Amino acid sequence: MDNSSGVGVLDKAAVVLGALEAGPSTLAQLVAATGLARPTAHRLAVALEHHRIVARDMQGRFVLGPRLGELASAAGEDRLLAAAGPVLAALRDHTGESAQLFRRQGDHRICVAAAERPVGLRDSIPVGSSLSMLAGSAAQILLAWEEPDRLHRGLQGAAFTATALSGVRRRGWAQSVGEREAGVASVSAPVRGPSGRVVAAVSISGPIERLSRQPGRLHAPSVVAGANKLSEVLRRAS
């Protein structure tokens, strides 16, 4: 079997994507930008469209498709998880409390990484745990920067208010005291993707006796610094 033709097609597909990186293109513009024969350019663009790697805009021009964003996001998530281990461990060691990383999944938030306190009283949230989006400082973070209609829906039945979330946006961090679970306090801050969108929340949690009723006063700077480190990893990776 001759593989050279396969490589040729891949090379030409890469040329098409490179041309679309500069912006939307009609077929004629694509032919001019790539130097490919018109039937070849059309066939490749349509094949890439079938796989959602290329799409069409309102004017019918070819543009880069949504699948590229999904693949980039998946690569970013892997980087996020790889970087999260050391950052959460440092946060735990600095604050003396359990540290977690949460991502939103529909009406829940999932603990995707954690660094536990080795000894003593601990608020253990195992990796893979699914918690409510209606209570807790991480839920506040994952909701606070959402689009207005999604934010409004998310507030229905929540233990926090729109006013509380506007405070979270202003400060750049959230705290909760006995909100998700009696006797437990937490502090969380946002991790942002390259576009600035909040993609995850870094948290520390522990008993109110240690964290006090103003846990943010004690630990917000450390939690924000940890979250910012992870945002920086995603920014560098983009």
Disulfide bonds with the S-S distance in Angstrom:
none
